[in-house]
Amino acid sequence: MAAQDVHETAVARYFEAWNSADPASLGKAVAAAWTEDGSYTDPLADVAGHEGVAAVIAGAREQFPGFSFRPTGAVDGHHGIARFTWELVSDADGSAPVAGFDVIVLAEDGRIRAVHGFLDRLPAA
């Protein structure tokens, strides 16, 4: 598998996890995307392990029901590191109140070892 394919596959698995609607599929998607000790850090969260990552994702999905995460643009990767932008989009009207930029670090098996997330747009308080 070419290096770019590894990065694109990892990001695709990342979005599968973030868009999982029920706890069973979420758990499987997180395990497929992250290493057992993988971490997720952004301005609102700092967790490690499958349970911690799944809890952050479940919390975001509860806060924004009827929304989906989607990439905005291409994945840029090298040396087991990739960056990409994303937005949280309303399934009903297409509005995107949340957007961000993530950098991921991959393990040898292509799963995510760490996510460093940045929030570029948040809804008004």
C-alpha positions in Angstrom: 0.0 0.0 0.0 1.4 3.4 -1.0 2.1 5.8 1.8 -0.7 8.2 0.8 -3.2 5.2 0.7 -2.2 4.5 4.4 -3.0 8.1 5.4 -6.3 8.2 3.4 -7.4 4.8 4.8 -6.7 6.0 8.4 -8.7 9.2 7.8 -11.6 7.2 6.3 -11.6 5.0 9.4 -11.5 8.1 11.6 -14.7 9.5 9.9 -16.4 6.1 10.2 -15.8 6.3 13.9 -17.1 9.9 14.2 -20.2 9.1 12.2 -21.1 5.8 14.1 -24.7 6.2 15.3 -24.9 3.4 17.9 -22.6 2.2 20.7 -21.8 -1.2 19.1 -20.8 0.2 15.8 -18.9 3.0 17.5 -16.8 0.6 19.6 -15.9 -1.4 16.5 -15.1 1.7 14.5 -12.9 3.1 17.2 -11.0 -0.2 17.6 -10.5 -0.3 13.8 -9.2 3.3 13.7 -7.2 3.7 16.9 -4.5 1.6 18.6 -5.5 0.3 22.0 -3.6 3.2 23.7 -4.4 5.7 21.0 -5.2 9.2 22.1 -7.4 12.1 21.1 -6.7 15.7 22.1 -8.4 18.9 21.2 -9.2 22.1 23.1 -12.2 20.4 24.7 -10.9 16.9 25.3 -7.8 14.9 26.2 -8.4 11.2 26.3 -6.6 7.9 25.6 -7.7 4.3 25.0 -10.7 3.0 23.0 -13.2 3.8 25.8 -12.0 7.4 26.2 -12.1 8.1 22.5 -15.5 6.5 22.1 -16.9 8.6 25.0 -15.7 11.8 23.4 -17.3 10.8 20.1 -20.5 9.8 21.7 -20.6 13.1 23.6 -20.2 15.1 20.4 -22.9 13.1 18.7 -25.3 13.6 21.6 -24.6 17.4 21.5 -25.2 17.5 17.8 -27.9 15.0 16.9 -28.7 14.9 13.2 -25.2 16.0 12.2 -22.4 14.2 10.3 -18.7 14.8 10.2 -17.1 15.1 6.8 -13.7 15.9 5.3 -13.2 19.2 3.6 -10.3 18.8 1.1 -7.6 16.3 0.6 -5.5 14.4 3.1 -1.9 15.6 3.3 0.4 12.9 4.7 4.0 11.8 5.0 6.1 9.7 7.4 3.1 8.2 9.2 1.7 11.7 9.9 -1.3 13.3 8.2 -3.4 16.4 8.4 -6.9 17.2 7.1 -9.8 19.6 7.6 -13.3 18.7 8.5 -16.7 20.1 9.3 -19.8 19.0 11.2 -22.7 19.3 8.9 -26.5 19.3 9.6 -28.2 16.4 7.7 -31.3 18.6 7.5 -30.1 21.9 6.1 -26.4 21.5 5.3 -25.3 24.1 7.8 -21.9 23.5 9.3 -21.6 25.2 12.7 -18.3 23.4 13.7 -15.1 23.0 11.6 -11.6 22.0 12.4 -8.2 20.8 11.4 -6.6 17.6 12.7 -3.2 16.1 12.7 -2.9 12.3 13.2 0.1 10.1 14.0 -0.1 6.6 12.8 1.2 3.4 14.2 3.1 0.7 12.1 -0.3 -1.1 11.5 -1.8 2.0 10.0 -4.1 2.7 13.0 -4.1 6.1 14.7 -1.7 6.5 17.6 -2.6 10.1 18.3 -5.0 12.8 17.1 -4.1 16.5 17.7 -7.3 18.5 16.9 -7.9 22.2 16.4 -11.3 23.8 16.3 -11.5 26.6 13.7 -15.3 27.3 14.0 -17.7 26.8 16.9 -21.3 27.8 17.3 -22.0 31.0 19.2 -22.5 30.4 22.9 
